[in-house]
Amino acid sequence: MNFSTSDAILITKQEAARILGIHHTTLRSLRNKENSGIIEGLHWVKWNSRAIRYNRILIENYALHRGNLIEHERFVEQYVKQLSTNSRRRDSKVI
């Protein structure tokens, strides 16, 4: 499983809600819930003062493992680790 920052396609709340099979207001409630597994900075980012964008890969995996948060957390750990590995490789090539 190889990820790069270009894999982190950001999607709207409507698209994320459709993937999860929920209403976008339910998505907001889920995002604001303490231990929902949807983490600011990973699963979602503030795009500007009025918009939130969601990481498509992580939202799709969250939907896939909705009943198994531990499995989703493992995926997130691998995702973050792979991104940092790719970042180090890219930085080492800079002259």
Contacts in CASP RR format, 6 or more apart in sequence:
PFRMAT RR
TARGET T0000
AUTHOR 0000-0000-0000
METHOD contacts of the structure
MODEL  1
MNFSTSDAILITKQEAARILGIHHTTLRSLRNKENSGIIEGLHWVKWNSR
AIRYNRILIENYALHRGNLIEHERFVEQYVKQLSTNSRRRDSKVI
1 78 0 8 1.000
1 82 0 8 1.000
2 82 0 8 1.000
2 86 0 8 1.000
3 57 0 8 1.000
3 79 0 8 1.000
3 82 0 8 1.000
3 83 0 8 1.000
3 86 0 8 1.000
4 83 0 8 1.000
4 86 0 8 1.000
5 83 0 8 1.000
5 86 0 8 1.000
5 87 0 8 1.000
7 57 0 8 1.000
8 55 0 8 1.000
8 56 0 8 1.000
8 57 0 8 1.000
8 83 0 8 1.000
9 55 0 8 1.000
9 56 0 8 1.000
9 57 0 8 1.000
10 45 0 8 1.000
10 47 0 8 1.000
10 53 0 8 1.000
10 54 0 8 1.000
10 55 0 8 1.000
10 56 0 8 1.000
11 19 0 8 1.000
11 53 0 8 1.000
11 54 0 8 1.000
11 55 0 8 1.000
11 56 0 8 1.000
11 59 0 8 1.000
12 51 0 8 1.000
12 53 0 8 1.000
12 54 0 8 1.000
13 24 0 8 1.000
13 27 0 8 1.000
13 28 0 8 1.000
13 52 0 8 1.000
13 54 0 8 1.000
14 24 0 8 1.000
15 54 0 8 1.000
15 56 0 8 1.000
16 24 0 8 1.000
16 27 0 8 1.000
16 44 0 8 1.000
16 54 0 8 1.000
16 56 0 8 1.000
16 59 0 8 1.000
17 23 0 8 1.000
17 24 0 8 1.000
17 26 0 8 1.000
17 27 0 8 1.000
19 56 0 8 1.000
19 59 0 8 1.000
19 60 0 8 1.000
19 63 0 8 1.000
20 27 0 8 1.000
20 59 0 8 1.000
20 62 0 8 1.000
20 63 0 8 1.000
20 66 0 8 1.000
21 63 0 8 1.000
22 30 0 8 1.000
30 36 0 8 1.000
30 38 0 8 1.000
31 38 0 8 1.000
31 40 0 8 1.000
31 43 0 8 1.000
31 44 0 8 1.000
31 52 0 8 1.000
37 43 0 8 1.000
37 62 0 8 1.000
37 69 0 8 1.000
37 72 0 8 1.000
37 73 0 8 1.000
38 44 0 8 1.000
38 62 0 8 1.000
39 76 0 8 1.000
40 46 0 8 1.000
42 55 0 8 1.000
42 58 0 8 1.000
42 76 0 8 1.000
42 80 0 8 1.000
43 54 0 8 1.000
43 55 0 8 1.000
43 58 0 8 1.000
43 59 0 8 1.000
43 62 0 8 1.000
44 52 0 8 1.000
44 53 0 8 1.000
44 54 0 8 1.000
44 55 0 8 1.000
45 52 0 8 1.000
45 53 0 8 1.000
45 55 0 8 1.000
46 52 0 8 1.000
47 53 0 8 1.000
57 79 0 8 1.000
58 75 0 8 1.000
58 76 0 8 1.000
58 79 0 8 1.000
61 72 0 8 1.000
61 75 0 8 1.000
61 76 0 8 1.000
62 72 0 8 1.000
64 72 0 8 1.000
65 71 0 8 1.000
65 72 0 8 1.000
65 75 0 8 1.000
66 72 0 8 1.000
END
